Amino acid sequence: MDFEIPSDIKELLVQLDDFIEEEIKPLERENDNIRFFDHRREYARTDFEKDGIPRPEWYALLAEMRRRADKAGFLRWSLPRSLGGSDGSNLGMAIIREHLASKGLGLHNDLQNEASIVGNFPTVLMFNAHGTEAQKSEFIEGLFSGEKRVAFGLTEPNHGSDATWLETTAARDGDEWVINGAKRFNTGLDTATHDMVFARTSGDPGDANGITCFLVPTSTPGFNVEFMWWTFNMPSEHAELTLENVRVPHSSILGHEGRGLDLAQLFVHENRIRQAASGVGAAQFCVNESVAYVKQRQVFGKPLWKNQAIQFPLAEMQTRIEMVRWLVRYCAWQLDRNEHMAVSDKVAMANYSGNRLVCDAADLAIQVHGGIGYTRHKPFEHIYRHHRRYRITEGSDEIQIRRVGQRLFAAESSRGGFVHPGGR
């Protein structure tokens, strides 16, 4: 592994910075769009009168950002050329996402919606790798245009980290399947046209095999969105879903019958490395802002930075950032050279380390800034609230560490060996 950033990625970062200044920053300033990023951000984004879901104006701004990024050739960079991308590497994406997150809050790389000028598209990759030709034709371009919007339903009221024990079932009835059960934190159901519903179709509770992924139109009778969960980080599109005798055709299966958790693994591995990289970038932003603040802040007649009680925590945090940065990049480099399950323990290490890092960095920035750090006029509370969820979703800290332990002690078994999104 070369520790230098590849020359093509260096060039791309310059192009992205120019694009942000020329296209994205002016868009942020139009029509008071800055309200979505300054101290008004939570109120501006959230329709509190409609179950706390995102406001249409917020979605519209994100859609325009994506349109401009796609036109400029950046949005699909990580995807295969066959899908309009640039065959971008995992290492490249890790460096890019860290770079964008280090710039702080902005339309270029939003935290709460995980929207970026360089997009991450695990759902598209799932269709491309596992979908039928008909499914690819129906969904892939539709996901880019917004015509199709696919939610993800794995977690249940009684099952999060123990997804192999999920209770939602699907029974075959001729050419159809009948689905019954419930999902919790079913992300994206405020606007989704379809939902990826994971249900047991064979085997016993605890078996990794026997769970199937179904593409269920959200307009299907018996598909009931009960309410949206109000969360630490608002707005929320995380739904409580019930399924009562929901009928779908056999052709609605995505991937192979009984192998749905293979798709879920692809989904979470794509997300985990991007989240870890964003965590490093956001942590660096917190330290950079804190250092700038303590250099100009005067206390007891001298600059605040001269106090060791300020210097030492920031120096230690910078050291942690450097360590996790290279762990994340090494993991991404490994992903480019191996099948993703072969390095799942490295992905777990990078993810939980990155998520803990940024939460600690945001908390430190709040402390260093004092009272003003606690206000929403500074971005640190938003950074903390956003990244705190990643210590639960896409696999909790404990599940990630368990994965490392399984590989370390060669203790993985056929039952309970699945590491999955614990909060989805």
C-alpha positions, 0 to 999 in steps of 0.5 A: 500500500502506498501512503500517498493519495493517488494522483487521480484522487488528488486531481478529483479533490481539486475538481470537487472543491471547484465545483462546490465553490462554483455550483453548490455554495451559490445554491446554498445561498439562494432563497435562504437555503442556508436555513437548512444548515445554520442554527435553524436547520432542524426546524427548516428540515422537519415537518413537525406537523406531519409526523416529523418527516422531512419537508418537501423543500428540503428534499427538493434542494437535495434533488437539485444538488444531486442533479447538478452533481450528476451533470458534472459527472461526480454523483455516480463516480463510485459506480461501474462505468456501465452505470454511468460511473467511473469505476471508483475505488473504495480507497478513493471513496474513503478519501473523498468522503473524509475530505468532504466531511472535513469541510463541515456542514453544507449541501456538498455532503449532508450528514442527516440525509447521507446525501453527497455530491459523490454519492453512495448507492448500496441499493443500486449495487444490490440491484446490479449484482443480484437483480434480474434484468427486468428489475435492473431495467425498472429500478436502477435509472429510476433510483437516480431520477427519483422515479423509484425510491426503495426503502430498507426493512430488516429490523423488527420490533423484537429483533435488531442485532439478532436479525437471523431471528426475525419473525416476519414470514412469507409463505408461498401461495402458487405464483405469489407470496404472502407476507406477515410481520412488522418492521421497525426503523424501516428507513425511507418509507415517507416517500418510498415507492417500494420497500425491501422487506426481509422475511423468513421463507424457510429454515428455523429461527437463528438460521442465516439461510432461509431469509428472502428479500422481497421488493414490495410496492408500498401501495400494496394492500396490507402494507401499513406505515403506522407512524414515524419514530421521532429520533435524536437526529430530526427529521425522521423517515424511520417508520414502524411498519406492519404487514398483514397478508401482503401479496407479492408475485414470485418475481418480486424476490431480489436475489436468490430465495433464502439468501436475503442476508447476502444482500443485507451484508453488501448493503451494510459493508458499503455503508460502514466504510463510507460512514467511518471515512465521514467520521474521520473527516467530521472529527478533523473539522471539530478539531480544526474549528476548536484550534482556530477558536482557542487561538483567538479566545482570550481568557485571564489575559492570555490566549486560551490555547496556552492552557495545557487543559486545552492543548492536551485533549486536542493533541490526543484527539488529533492523534486518534484521528491520524490512527483511525484515518489510516485504519479506514484507508487500509480497510478501503484498500483491502476492500478493493482487493478482496471480496467484502466478506473476507475483510468484514472484521477490518470493516467492523474495526474501521466503522466502530472506531470511526463512529466513536472517534467523531462522537468524542471529537464533537463532544470535545469541541463543545467543551472547548467552545464553552457555552457557545459550543452548546448552542445550535449556532455551532455545528457540533451538536448536529455532528454529534447527534448524526454520528451517534446513531451510527454506533447503533445502525449498520451494526452496533458497536457491540456487534462490530466488536463481536465480528472482530472477536469471531475472526480473532478466535475463529469462533464463527458458527453457522448460526448467529454469525451474521453481522447486520444493521442493528438499528435498521 
